[in-house]
Amino acid sequence: MIMDSNQIKEYLPHRYPFLFIDRVTELVPNEYIVCYKNVSYNEPFFQGHFPIKPIMPGVLIIEAMAQAAGILGLRSREVNEGGERNPRVTYLLAGVDDARFKRQVVPGDRLEFRATLGGNKRGIYKFTCEASVDGQQVASVELLVAEREVV
């Protein structure tokens, strides 16, 4: 399944400047998602991180991987429930384990994310996530995400 930015916004509550997924290129519910963000010099965080040598903050790379995991989780839930999507259900970051950063992300990079669904126990999902640029790993992390209904 491929998603453009408008379809992504149907699954994520995030909006500019905090929506970090530009396009989904692969999605297999209950298995994995592949998506990307085109990193531009015009990103607002580069004004302060750092103006002379811009580097994308690691916490935002983790946030982007969490957004990818959220799309995978919500789409998987939708498929598992017969195609019905509950717009009041969202996923909240509950844990970040084993975060590793291997390379800097700079303007001009196409940051690709892959999230794999590990398991689910009472509404807590585990995802293994990786970020890469040009096939080179940038970061990896294990995320715990809690499914919650927003009222």
N, CA, C and O atoms as a GROMACS GRO file, in nm:
protein
  604
    1MET      N    1   0.084  -0.118   0.000
    1MET     CA    2   0.000   0.000   0.000
    1MET      C    3   0.088   0.124   0.000
    1MET      O    4   0.182   0.134   0.080
    2ILE      N    5   0.060   0.217  -0.087
    2ILE     CA    6   0.132   0.344  -0.097
    2ILE      C    7   0.040   0.454  -0.046
    2ILE      O    8  -0.080   0.453  -0.074
    3MET      N    9   0.095   0.550   0.028
    3MET     CA   10   0.016   0.663   0.079
    3MET      C   11   0.087   0.793   0.046
    3MET      O   12   0.209   0.804   0.059
    4ASP      N   13   0.009   0.892   0.005
    4ASP     CA   14   0.064   1.026  -0.013
    4ASP      C   15   0.039   1.107   0.115
    4ASP      O   16  -0.016   1.055   0.212
    5SER      N   17   0.078   1.233   0.115
    5SER     CA   18   0.069   1.314   0.237
    5SER      C   19  -0.075   1.330   0.286
    5SER      O   20  -0.098   1.334   0.407
    6ASN      N   21  -0.171   1.340   0.196
    6ASN     CA   22  -0.310   1.354   0.239
    6ASN      C   23  -0.361   1.227   0.306
    6ASN      O   24  -0.433   1.235   0.406
    7GLN      N   25  -0.325   1.112   0.254
    7GLN     CA   26  -0.366   0.986   0.316
    7GLN      C   27  -0.296   0.966   0.450
    7GLN      O   28  -0.357   0.914   0.544
    8ILE      N   29  -0.171   1.007   0.460
    8ILE     CA   30  -0.098   0.997   0.586
    8ILE      C   31  -0.170   1.078   0.694
    8ILE      O   32  -0.180   1.032   0.808
    9LYS      N   33  -0.218   1.196   0.659
    9LYS     CA   34  -0.288   1.281   0.757
    9LYS      C   35  -0.420   1.221   0.804
    9LYS      O   36  -0.472   1.263   0.907
   10GLU      N   37  -0.473   1.123   0.732
   10GLU     CA   38  -0.592   1.053   0.780
   10GLU      C   39  -0.558   0.961   0.897
   10GLU      O   40  -0.646   0.929   0.978
   11TYR      N   41  -0.433   0.919   0.907
   11TYR     CA   42  -0.391   0.827   1.013
   11TYR      C   43  -0.320   0.896   1.129
   11TYR      O   44  -0.329   0.851   1.243
   12LEU      N   45  -0.250   1.006   1.101
   12LEU     CA   46  -0.175   1.074   1.205
   12LEU      C   47  -0.238   1.210   1.237
   12LEU      O   48  -0.282   1.280   1.147
   13PRO      N   49  -0.242   1.247   1.366
   13PRO     CA   50  -0.294   1.378   1.402
   13PRO      C   51  -0.192   1.490   1.381
   13PRO      O   52  -0.228   1.608   1.390
   14HIS      N   53  -0.068   1.456   1.354
   14HIS     CA   54   0.039   1.555   1.339
   14HIS      C   55   0.019   1.640   1.214
   14HIS      O   56  -0.035   1.594   1.113
   15ARG      N   57   0.063   1.765   1.223
   15ARG     CA   58   0.059   1.857   1.110
   15ARG      C   59   0.190   1.936   1.109
   15ARG      O   60   0.267   1.932   1.205
   16TYR      N   61   0.213   2.008   0.999
   16TYR     CA   62   0.334   2.089   0.987
   16TYR      C   63   0.344   2.182   1.108
   16TYR      O   64   0.243   2.242   1.146
   17PRO      N   65   0.458   2.197   1.168
   17PRO     CA   66   0.588   2.146   1.129
   17PRO      C   67   0.627   2.015   1.198
   17PRO      O   68   0.745   1.980   1.202
   18PHE      N   69   0.530   1.942   1.252
   18PHE     CA   70   0.564   1.823   1.328
   18PHE      C   71   0.523   1.693   1.261
   18PHE      O   72   0.529   1.587   1.323
   19LEU      N   73   0.483   1.698   1.136
   19LEU     CA   74   0.455   1.576   1.059
   19LEU      C   75   0.582   1.542   0.983
   19LEU      O   76   0.627   1.619   0.898
   20PHE      N   77   0.642   1.425   1.014
   20PHE     CA   78   0.773   1.391   0.960
   20PHE      C   79   0.770   1.278   0.858
   20PHE      O   80   0.875   1.222   0.825
   21ILE      N   81   0.654   1.243   0.808
   21ILE     CA   82   0.644   1.139   0.705
   21ILE      C   83   0.587   1.205   0.579
   21ILE      O   84   0.478   1.261   0.582
   22ASP      N   85   0.663   1.199   0.469
   22ASP     CA   86   0.617   1.257   0.343
   22ASP      C   87   0.540   1.157   0.256
   22ASP      O   88   0.443   1.193   0.190
   23ARG      N   89   0.584   1.031   0.258
   23ARG     CA   90   0.521   0.931   0.173
   23ARG      C   91   0.547   0.792   0.228
   23ARG      O   92   0.654   0.763   0.281
   24VAL      N   93   0.446   0.707   0.215
   24VAL     CA   94   0.460   0.565   0.249
   24VAL      C   95   0.480   0.492   0.117
   24VAL      O   96   0.400   0.507   0.025
   25THR      N   97   0.586   0.411   0.107
   25THR     CA   98   0.615   0.339  -0.017
   25THR      C   99   0.576   0.192  -0.010
   25THR      O  100   0.549   0.130  -0.112
   26GLU      N  101   0.573   0.136   0.111
   26GLU     CA  102   0.530  -0.003   0.131
   26GLU      C  103   0.461  -0.012   0.266
   26GLU      O  104   0.504   0.050   0.363
   27LEU      N  105   0.355  -0.091   0.271
   27LEU     CA  106   0.289  -0.116   0.398
   27LEU      C  107   0.220  -0.251   0.390
   27LEU      O  108   0.132  -0.272   0.306
   28VAL      N  109   0.261  -0.342   0.476
   28VAL     CA  110   0.198  -0.473   0.488
   28VAL      C  111   0.142  -0.479   0.630
   28VAL      O  112   0.218  -0.494   0.725
   29PRO      N  113   0.009  -0.466   0.644
   29PRO     CA  114  -0.050  -0.465   0.779
   29PRO      C  115  -0.004  -0.585   0.862
   29PRO      O  116   0.011  -0.696   0.811
   30ASN      N  117   0.017  -0.559   0.990
   30ASN     CA  118   0.062  -0.658   1.088
   30ASN      C  119   0.206  -0.704   1.066
   30ASN      O  120   0.254  -0.794   1.134
   31GLU      N  121   0.277  -0.641   0.970
   31GLU     CA  122   0.415  -0.680   0.944
   31GLU      C  123   0.510  -0.559   0.946
   31GLU      O  124   0.584  -0.541   1.043
   32TYR      N  125   0.508  -0.476   0.840
   32TYR     CA  126   0.606  -0.368   0.833
   32TYR      C  127   0.555  -0.252   0.747
   32TYR      O  128   0.456  -0.263   0.675
   33ILE      N  129   0.628  -0.140   0.759
   33ILE     CA  130   0.602  -0.020   0.679
   33ILE      C  131   0.737   0.036   0.636
   33ILE      O  132   0.835   0.029   0.710
   34VAL      N  133   0.741   0.093   0.516
   34VAL     CA  134   0.858   0.167   0.467
   34VAL      C  135   0.806   0.302   0.421
   34VAL      O  136   0.711   0.310   0.344
   35CYS      N  137   0.870   0.408   0.468
   35CYS     CA  138   0.827   0.543   0.431
   35CYS      C  139   0.948   0.636   0.436
   35CYS      O  140   1.057   0.595   0.476
   36TYR      N  141   0.928   0.762   0.396
   36TYR     CA  142   1.042   0.853   0.396
   36TYR      C  143   1.003   0.996   0.422
   36TYR      O  144   0.886   1.035   0.413
   37LYS      N  145   1.106   1.074   0.456
   37LYS     CA  146   1.096   1.219   0.471
   37LYS      C  147   1.209   1.281   0.391
   37LYS      O  148   1.324   1.241   0.405
   38ASN      N  149   1.177   1.378   0.309
   38ASN     CA  150   1.278   1.457   0.240
   38ASN      C  151   1.321   1.569   0.335
   38ASN      O  152   1.240   1.654   0.372
   39VAL      N  153   1.446   1.568   0.374
   39VAL     CA  154   1.496   1.666   0.470
   39VAL      C  155   1.542   1.791   0.394
   39VAL      O  156   1.632   1.783   0.311
   40SER      N  157   1.479   1.903   0.423
   40SER     CA  158   1.506   2.029   0.353
   40SER      C  159   1.577   2.128   0.445
   40SER      O  160   1.559   2.125   0.567
   41TYR      N  161   1.657   2.213   0.387
   41TYR     CA  162   1.724   2.318   0.464
   41TYR      C  163   1.622   2.410   0.532
   41TYR      O  164   1.654   2.475   0.632
   42ASN      N  165   1.499   2.416   0.480
   42ASN     CA  166   1.396   2.505   0.533
   42ASN      C  167   1.326   2.450   0.656
   42ASN      O  168   1.234   2.514   0.708
   43GLU      N  169   1.366   2.333   0.706
   43GLU     CA  170   1.303   2.277   0.826
   43GLU      C  171   1.322   2.375   0.942
   43GLU      O  172   1.432   2.427   0.961
   44PRO      N  173   1.216   2.401   1.019
   44PRO     CA  174   1.228   2.501   1.126
   44PRO      C  175   1.332   2.466   1.233
   44PRO      O  176   1.390   2.556   1.293
   45PHE      N  177   1.356   2.337   1.258
   45PHE     CA  178   1.452   2.301   1.363
   45PHE      C  179   1.595   2.335   1.326
   45PHE      O  180   1.680   2.347   1.415
   46PHE      N  181   1.625   2.351   1.197
   46PHE     CA  182   1.762   2.384   1.156
   46PHE      C  183   1.802   2.526   1.197
   46PHE      O  184   1.921   2.557   1.203
   47GLN      N  185   1.705   2.613   1.224
   47GLN     CA  186   1.737   2.750   1.266
   47GLN      C  187   1.817   2.750   1.396
   47GLN      O  188   1.900   2.839   1.419
   48GLY      N  189   1.792   2.650   1.481
   48GLY     CA  190   1.863   2.647   1.608
   48GLY      C  191   1.950   2.525   1.627
   48GLY      O  192   2.018   2.513   1.729
   49HIS      N  193   1.950   2.433   1.530
   49HIS     CA  194   2.023   2.304   1.548
   49HIS      C  195   2.093   2.264   1.420
   49HIS      O  196   2.039   2.173   1.357
   50PHE      N  197   2.190   2.309   1.376
   50PHE     CA  198   2.266   2.425   1.421
   50PHE      C  199   2.276   2.516   1.301
   50PHE      O  200   2.291   2.467   1.189
   51PRO      N  201   2.268   2.648   1.318
   51PRO     CA  202   2.261   2.738   1.202
   51PRO      C  203   2.381   2.728   1.107
   51PRO      O  204   2.364   2.739   0.986
   52ILE      N  205   2.502   2.707   1.160
   52ILE     CA  206   2.621   2.702   1.075
   52ILE      C  207   2.637   2.565   1.010
   52ILE      O  208   2.676   2.557   0.893
   53LYS      N  209   2.608   2.458   1.083
   53LYS     CA  210   2.615   2.322   1.029
   53LYS      C  211   2.488   2.248   1.070
   53LYS      O  212   2.486   2.182   1.174
   54PRO      N  213   2.382   2.259   0.990
   54PRO     CA  214   2.253   2.201   1.028
   54PRO      C  215   2.257   2.048   1.038
   54PRO      O  216   2.305   1.979   0.948
   55ILE      N  217   2.205   1.997   1.151
   55ILE     CA  218   2.195   1.853   1.176
   55ILE      C  219   2.055   1.827   1.232
   55ILE      O  220   2.010   1.897   1.324
   56MET      N  221   1.986   1.728   1.178
   56MET     CA  222   1.853   1.694   1.230
   56MET      C  223   1.867   1.633   1.369
   56MET      O  224   1.945   1.538   1.387
   57PRO      N  225   1.794   1.685   1.468
   57PRO     CA  226   1.804   1.632   1.604
   57PRO      C  227   1.763   1.484   1.612
   57PRO      O  228   1.667   1.442   1.548
   58GLY      N  229   1.839   1.408   1.690
   58GLY     CA  230   1.810   1.266   1.707
   58GLY      C  231   1.671   1.238   1.760
   58GLY      O  232   1.607   1.141   1.720
   59VAL      N  233   1.624   1.324   1.851
   59VAL     CA  234   1.489   1.301   1.906
   59VAL      C  235   1.382   1.314   1.797
   59VAL      O  236   1.278   1.249   1.805
   60LEU      N  237   1.407   1.397   1.696
   60LEU     CA  238   1.310   1.411   1.587
   60LEU      C  239   1.317   1.291   1.493
   60LEU      O  240   1.216   1.254   1.432
   61ILE      N  241   1.434   1.230   1.480
   61ILE     CA  242   1.445   1.106   1.402
   61ILE      C  243   1.366   0.996   1.472
   61ILE      O  244   1.295   0.919   1.407
   62ILE      N  245   1.377   0.990   1.605
   62ILE     CA  246   1.297   0.893   1.681
   62ILE      C  247   1.148   0.922   1.666
   62ILE      O  248   1.068   0.830   1.648
   63GLU      N  249   1.110   1.049   1.673
   63GLU     CA  250   0.969   1.086   1.654
   63GLU      C  251   0.919   1.043   1.517
   63GLU      O  252   0.808   0.992   1.505
   64ALA      N  253   1.001   1.062   1.415
   64ALA     CA  254   0.960   1.021   1.280
   64ALA      C  255   0.941   0.870   1.272
   64ALA      O  256   0.847   0.822   1.209
   65MET      N  257   1.030   0.794   1.337
   65MET     CA  258   1.014   0.649   1.340
   65MET      C  259   0.887   0.611   1.416
   65MET      O  260   0.818   0.515   1.378
   66ALA      N  261   0.855   0.684   1.522
   66ALA     CA  262   0.731   0.659   1.597
   66ALA      C  263   0.608   0.689   1.510
   66ALA      O  264   0.508   0.618   1.519
   67GLN      N  265   0.616   0.793   1.428
   67GLN     CA  266   0.505   0.823   1.337
   67GLN      C  267   0.486   0.711   1.236
   67GLN      O  268   0.373   0.673   1.205
   68ALA      N  269   0.596   0.658   1.184
   68ALA     CA  270   0.587   0.546   1.091
   68ALA      C  271   0.522   0.426   1.160
   68ALA      O  272   0.435   0.361   1.103
   69ALA      N  273   0.565   0.397   1.283
   69ALA     CA  274   0.506   0.287   1.360
   69ALA      C  275   0.358   0.311   1.385
   69ALA      O  276   0.278   0.218   1.380
   70GLY      N  277   0.321   0.436   1.411
   70GLY     CA  278   0.180   0.469   1.434
   70GLY      C  279   0.094   0.441   1.312
   70GLY      O  280  -0.016   0.387   1.325
   71ILE      N  281   0.142   0.476   1.195
   71ILE     CA  282   0.067   0.447   1.072
   71ILE      C  283   0.051   0.297   1.056
   71ILE      O  284  -0.059   0.249   1.026
   72LEU      N  285   0.159   0.221   1.076
   72LEU     CA  286   0.152   0.076   1.065
   72LEU      C  287   0.053   0.018   1.166
   72LEU      O  288  -0.029  -0.067   1.130
   73GLY      N  289   0.060   0.063   1.290
   73GLY     CA  290  -0.031   0.013   1.392
   73GLY      C  291  -0.177   0.043   1.362
   73GLY      O  292  -0.263  -0.044   1.375
   74LEU      N  293  -0.205   0.166   1.323
   74LEU     CA  294  -0.344   0.204   1.294
   74LEU      C  295  -0.398   0.132   1.171
   74LEU      O  296  -0.513   0.089   1.170
   75ARG      N  297  -0.316   0.119   1.069
   75ARG     CA  298  -0.359   0.047   0.948
   75ARG      C  299  -0.379  -0.101   0.979
   75ARG      O  300  -0.474  -0.162   0.929
   76SER      N  301  -0.294  -0.160   1.061
   76SER     CA  302  -0.308  -0.300   1.100
   76SER      C  303  -0.437  -0.320   1.179
   76SER      O  304  -0.510  -0.416   1.156
   77ARG      N  305  -0.465  -0.229   1.271
   77ARG     CA  306  -0.588  -0.236   1.351
   77ARG      C  307  -0.710  -0.229   1.260
   77ARG      O  308  -0.807  -0.303   1.278
   78GLU      N  309  -0.704  -0.140   1.163
   78GLU     CA  310  -0.814  -0.122   1.068
   78GLU      C  311  -0.840  -0.252   0.991
   78GLU      O  312  -0.956  -0.293   0.976
   79VAL      N  313  -0.735  -0.316   0.942
   79VAL     CA  314  -0.748  -0.441   0.868
   79VAL      C  315  -0.801  -0.552   0.957
   79VAL      O  316  -0.887  -0.629   0.916
   80ASN      N  317  -0.749  -0.558   1.080
   80ASN     CA  318  -0.791  -0.663   1.174
   80ASN      C  319  -0.937  -0.650   1.215
   80ASN      O  320  -1.000  -0.748   1.254
   81GLU      N  321  -0.991  -0.530   1.206
   81GLU     CA  322  -1.130  -0.507   1.245
   81GLU      C  323  -1.222  -0.496   1.124
   81GLU      O  324  -1.328  -0.433   1.131
   82GLY      N  325  -1.182  -0.555   1.014
   82GLY     CA  326  -1.269  -0.562   0.897
   82GLY      C  327  -1.279  -0.435   0.816
   82GLY      O  328  -1.382  -0.410   0.753
   83GLY      N  329  -1.175  -0.353   0.818
   83GLY     CA  330  -1.176  -0.233   0.736
   83GLY      C  331  -1.236  -0.112   0.803
   83GLY      O  332  -1.241  -0.004   0.743
   84GLU      N  333  -1.281  -0.126   0.926
   84GLU     CA  334  -1.338  -0.013   0.999
   84GLU      C  335  -1.228   0.061   1.074
   84GLU      O  336  -1.154   0.000   1.152
   85ARG      N  337  -1.218   0.189   1.051
   85ARG     CA  338  -1.119   0.269   1.123
   85ARG      C  339  -1.190   0.356   1.225
   85ARG      O  340  -1.285   0.427   1.192
   86ASN      N  341  -1.142   0.351   1.348
   86ASN     CA  342  -1.197   0.435   1.454
   86ASN      C  343  -1.111   0.560   1.463
   86ASN      O  344  -0.997   0.553   1.511
   87PRO      N  345  -1.161   0.676   1.419
   87PRO     CA  346  -1.079   0.797   1.419
   87PRO      C  347  -1.044   0.847   1.559
   87PRO      O  348  -0.959   0.935   1.573
   88ARG      N  349  -1.108   0.793   1.662
   88ARG     CA  350  -1.078   0.836   1.799
   88ARG      C  351  -0.962   0.757   1.860
   88ARG      O  352  -0.915   0.791   1.969
   89VAL      N  353  -0.915   0.653   1.792
   89VAL     CA  354  -0.802   0.574   1.843
   89VAL      C  355  -0.672   0.633   1.791
   89VAL      O  356  -0.657   0.662   1.672
   90THR      N  357  -0.579   0.650   1.882
   90THR     CA  358  -0.446   0.699   1.846
   90THR      C  359  -0.342   0.618   1.921
   90THR      O  360  -0.376   0.538   2.008
   91TYR      N  361  -0.216   0.638   1.888
   91TYR     CA  362  -0.107   0.570   1.954
   91TYR      C  363  -0.017   0.674   2.020
   91TYR      O  364   0.016   0.776   1.961
   92LEU      N  365   0.021   0.645   2.143
   92LEU     CA  366   0.108   0.734   2.219
   92LEU      C  367   0.239   0.662   2.250
   92LEU      O  368   0.239   0.544   2.286
   93LEU      N  369   0.347   0.733   2.237
   93LEU     CA  370   0.478   0.676   2.265
   93LEU      C  371   0.486   0.641   2.414
   93LEU      O  372   0.464   0.727   2.499
   94ALA      N  373   0.517   0.516   2.443
   94ALA     CA  374   0.522   0.470   2.582
   94ALA      C  375   0.663   0.431   2.625
   94ALA      O  376   0.690   0.426   2.745
   95GLY      N  377   0.752   0.402   2.531
   95GLY     CA  378   0.887   0.363   2.569
   95GLY      C  379   0.981   0.368   2.451
   95GLY      O  380   0.944   0.342   2.337
   96VAL      N  381   1.106   0.402   2.481
   96VAL     CA  382   1.212   0.408   2.382
   96VAL      C  383   1.329   0.328   2.438
   96VAL      O  384   1.385   0.364   2.541
   97ASP      N  385   1.365   0.221   2.370
   97ASP     CA  386   1.473   0.135   2.417
   97ASP      C  387   1.580   0.119   2.308
   97ASP      O  388   1.550   0.117   2.189
   98ASP      N  389   1.703   0.108   2.352
   98ASP     CA  390   1.816   0.076   2.266
   98ASP      C  391   1.830   0.171   2.147
   98ASP      O  392   1.860   0.127   2.036
   99ALA      N  393   1.809   0.300   2.169
   99ALA     CA  394   1.827   0.398   2.061
   99ALA      C  395   1.975   0.411   2.029
   99ALA      O  396   2.058   0.427   2.118
  100ARG      N  397   2.006   0.403   1.900
  100ARG     CA  398   2.143   0.414   1.853
  100ARG      C  399   2.148   0.507   1.732
  100ARG      O  400   2.061   0.500   1.645
  101PHE      N  401   2.248   0.593   1.726
  101PHE     CA  402   2.266   0.686   1.615
  101PHE      C  403   2.402   0.659   1.553
  101PHE      O  404   2.502   0.654   1.623
  102LYS      N  405   2.405   0.644   1.421
  102LYS     CA  406   2.528   0.605   1.352
  102LYS      C  407   2.582   0.712   1.259
  102LYS      O  408   2.700   0.710   1.224
  103ARG      N  409   2.497   0.806   1.219
  103ARG     CA  410   2.537   0.905   1.120
  103ARG      C  411   2.447   1.026   1.133
  103ARG      O  412   2.334   1.014   1.178
  104GLN      N  413   2.497   1.143   1.095
  104GLN     CA  414   2.417   1.265   1.101
  104GLN      C  415   2.323   1.273   0.981
  104GLN      O  416   2.352   1.220   0.873
  105VAL      N  417   2.209   1.339   1.002
  105VAL     CA  418   2.113   1.366   0.894
  105VAL      C  419   2.118   1.516   0.867
  105VAL      O  420   2.102   1.598   0.958
  106VAL      N  421   2.140   1.551   0.740
  106VAL     CA  422   2.161   1.692   0.703
  106VAL      C  423   2.066   1.728   0.589
  106VAL      O  424   2.008   1.640   0.525
  107PRO      N  425   2.050   1.859   0.563
  107PRO     CA  426   1.964   1.901   0.452
  107PRO      C  427   2.005   1.832   0.321
  107PRO      O  428   2.124   1.817   0.292
  108GLY      N  429   1.904   1.793   0.245
  108GLY     CA  430   1.927   1.724   0.118
  108GLY      C  431   1.914   1.574   0.130
  108GLY      O  432   1.902   1.505   0.028
  109ASP      N  433   1.917   1.520   0.252
  109ASP     CA  434   1.903   1.376   0.272
  109ASP      C  435   1.758   1.332   0.252
  109ASP      O  436   1.664   1.405   0.285
  110ARG      N  437   1.742   1.213   0.200
  110ARG     CA  438   1.610   1.147   0.197
  110ARG      C  439   1.617   1.041   0.307
  110ARG      O  440   1.685   0.939   0.294
  111LEU      N  441   1.547   1.068   0.414
  111LEU     CA  442   1.551   0.984   0.533
  111LEU      C  443   1.443   0.877   0.522
  111LEU      O  444   1.324   0.908   0.524
  112GLU      N  445   1.485   0.752   0.510
  112GLU     CA  446   1.391   0.641   0.494
  112GLU      C  447   1.374   0.568   0.627
  112GLU      O  448   1.470   0.546   0.700
  113PHE      N  449   1.249   0.532   0.656
  113PHE     CA  450   1.216   0.463   0.780
  113PHE      C  451   1.156   0.326   0.750
  113PHE      O  452   1.082   0.309   0.653
  114ARG      N  453   1.190   0.231   0.835
  114ARG     CA  454   1.129   0.099   0.828
  114ARG      C  455   1.090   0.062   0.971
  114ARG      O  456   1.175   0.062   1.060
  115ALA      N  457   0.963   0.031   0.992
  115ALA     CA  458   0.915  -0.013   1.122
  115ALA      C  459   0.853  -0.151   1.105
  115ALA      O  460   0.776  -0.175   1.012
  116THR      N  461   0.888  -0.241   1.196
  116THR     CA  462   0.836  -0.377   1.194
  116THR      C  463   0.759  -0.400   1.324
  116THR      O  464   0.808  -0.370   1.432
  117LEU      N  465   0.639  -0.453   1.310
  117LEU     CA  466   0.554  -0.481   1.427
  117LEU      C  467   0.604  -0.607   1.495
  117LEU      O  468   0.612  -0.713   1.434
  118GLY      N  469   0.637  -0.595   1.624
  118GLY     CA  470   0.688  -0.708   1.699
  118GLY      C  471   0.578  -0.786   1.770
  118GLY      O  472   0.569  -0.908   1.755
  119GLY      N  473   0.497  -0.718   1.844
  119GLY     CA  474   0.392  -0.787   1.918
  119GLY      C  475   0.299  -0.689   1.984
  119GLY      O  476   0.320  -0.567   1.980
  120ASN      N  477   0.194  -0.743   2.047
  120ASN     CA  478   0.091  -0.663   2.111
  120ASN      C  479   0.045  -0.736   2.236
  120ASN      O  480   0.007  -0.853   2.232
  121LYS      N  481   0.048  -0.664   2.346
  121LYS     CA  482  -0.002  -0.719   2.471
  121LYS      C  483  -0.089  -0.614   2.538
  121LYS      O  484  -0.038  -0.512   2.585
  122ARG      N  485  -0.219  -0.638   2.543
  122ARG     CA  486  -0.316  -0.549   2.608
  122ARG      C  487  -0.303  -0.403   2.561
  122ARG      O  488  -0.301  -0.312   2.644
  123GLY      N  489  -0.294  -0.383   2.432
  123GLY     CA  490  -0.292  -0.248   2.377
  123GLY      C  491  -0.156  -0.180   2.379
  123GLY      O  492  -0.146  -0.062   2.346
  124ILE      N  493  -0.052  -0.252   2.416
  124ILE     CA  494   0.084  -0.200   2.409
  124ILE      C  495   0.155  -0.276   2.297
  124ILE      O  496   0.168  -0.398   2.301
  125TYR      N  497   0.201  -0.201   2.197
  125TYR     CA  498   0.264  -0.260   2.079
  125TYR      C  499   0.414  -0.235   2.084
  125TYR      O  500   0.460  -0.132   2.132
  126LYS      N  501   0.490  -0.332   2.032
  126LYS     CA  502   0.635  -0.317   2.022
  126LYS      C  503   0.673  -0.310   1.875
  126LYS      O  504   0.628  -0.391   1.793
  127PHE      N  505   0.757  -0.214   1.842
  127PHE     CA  506   0.805  -0.195   1.705
  127PHE      C  507   0.957  -0.189   1.704
  127PHE      O  508   1.018  -0.130   1.793
  128THR      N  509   1.015  -0.251   1.605
  128THR     CA  510   1.158  -0.236   1.578
  128THR      C  511   1.169  -0.141   1.461
  128THR      O  512   1.109  -0.163   1.356
  129CYS      N  513   1.246  -0.034   1.478
  129CYS     CA  514   1.252   0.071   1.375
  129CYS      C  515   1.396   0.100   1.335
  129CYS      O  516   1.488   0.093   1.416
  130GLU      N  517   1.411   0.134   1.208
  130GLU     CA  518   1.541   0.176   1.155
  130GLU      C  519   1.521   0.297   1.065
  130GLU      O  520   1.419   0.310   0.998
  131ALA      N  521   1.621   0.384   1.065
  131ALA     CA  522   1.623   0.498   0.974
  131ALA      C  523   1.752   0.488   0.894
  131ALA      O  524   1.856   0.451   0.947
  132SER      N  525   1.743   0.521   0.764
  132SER     CA  526   1.862   0.514   0.679
  132SER      C  527   1.860   0.626   0.576
  132SER      O  528   1.755   0.683   0.544
  133VAL      N  529   1.978   0.656   0.524
  133VAL     CA  530   1.996   0.751   0.414
  133VAL      C  531   2.084   0.681   0.312
  133VAL      O  532   2.194   0.636   0.344
  134ASP      N  533   2.036   0.674   0.189
  134ASP     CA  534   2.112   0.609   0.081
  134ASP      C  535   2.158   0.469   0.118
  134ASP      O  536   2.270   0.429   0.086
  135GLY      N  537   2.071   0.394   0.187
  135GLY     CA  538   2.102   0.257   0.223
  135GLY      C  539   2.194   0.243   0.343
  135GLY      O  540   2.224   0.131   0.385
  136GLN      N  541   2.240   0.354   0.400
  136GLN     CA  542   2.327   0.353   0.517
  136GLN      C  543   2.244   0.379   0.642
  136GLN      O  544   2.171   0.478   0.648
  137GLN      N  545   2.256   0.290   0.741
  137GLN     CA  546   2.177   0.308   0.863
  137GLN      C  547   2.218   0.435   0.937
  137GLN      O  548   2.336   0.463   0.957
  138VAL      N  549   2.116   0.512   0.976
  138VAL     CA  550   2.135   0.636   1.050
  138VAL      C  551   2.105   0.615   1.198
  138VAL      O  552   2.178   0.661   1.285
  139ALA      N  553   1.994   0.543   1.225
  139ALA     CA  554   1.951   0.523   1.363
  139ALA      C  555   1.866   0.396   1.371
  139ALA      O  556   1.812   0.349   1.271
  140SER      N  557   1.858   0.343   1.493
  140SER     CA  558   1.769   0.230   1.519
  140SER      C  559   1.714   0.244   1.660
  140SER      O  560   1.776   0.307   1.745
  141VAL      N  561   1.598   0.184   1.683
  141VAL     CA  562   1.534   0.196   1.813
  141VAL      C  563   1.424   0.090   1.828
  141VAL      O  564   1.367   0.045   1.728
  142GLU      N  565   1.397   0.051   1.950
  142GLU     CA  566   1.281  -0.032   1.984
  142GLU      C  567   1.181   0.061   2.050
  142GLU      O  568   1.214   0.129   2.147
  143LEU      N  569   1.059   0.064   1.999
  143LEU     CA  570   0.956   0.153   2.053
  143LEU      C  571   0.842   0.074   2.114
  143LEU      O  572   0.801  -0.029   2.061
  144LEU      N  573   0.791   0.123   2.226
  144LEU     CA  574   0.666   0.073   2.283
  144LEU      C  575   0.564   0.183   2.262
  144LEU      O  576   0.588   0.299   2.293
  145VAL      N  577   0.448   0.144   2.210
  145VAL     CA  578   0.344   0.240   2.177
  145VAL      C  579   0.213   0.192   2.240
  145VAL      O  580   0.176   0.075   2.227
  146ALA      N  581   0.144   0.283   2.307
  146ALA     CA  582   0.019   0.249   2.374
  146ALA      C  583  -0.100   0.295   2.289
  146ALA      O  584  -0.106   0.410   2.246
  147GLU      N  585  -0.193   0.204   2.267
  147GLU     CA  586  -0.316   0.237   2.195
  147GLU      C  587  -0.414   0.301   2.294
  147GLU      O  588  -0.443   0.245   2.399
  148ARG      N  589  -0.463   0.420   2.258
  148ARG     CA  590  -0.555   0.492   2.345
  148ARG      C  591  -0.669   0.553   2.264
  148ARG      O  592  -0.652   0.588   2.147
  149GLU      N  593  -0.783   0.565   2.328
  149GLU     CA  594  -0.896   0.632   2.265
  149GLU      C  595  -0.900   0.775   2.312
  149GLU      O  596  -0.901   0.802   2.432
  150VAL      N  597  -0.902   0.868   2.218
  150VAL     CA  598  -0.905   1.010   2.248
  150VAL      C  599  -1.051   1.053   2.245
  150VAL      O  600  -1.123   1.028   2.148
  151VAL      N  601  -1.095   1.118   2.352
  151VAL     CA  602  -1.235   1.163   2.358
  151VAL      C  603  -1.246   1.311   2.345
  151VAL      O  604  -1.357   1.365   2.349
   0.00000   0.00000   0.00000
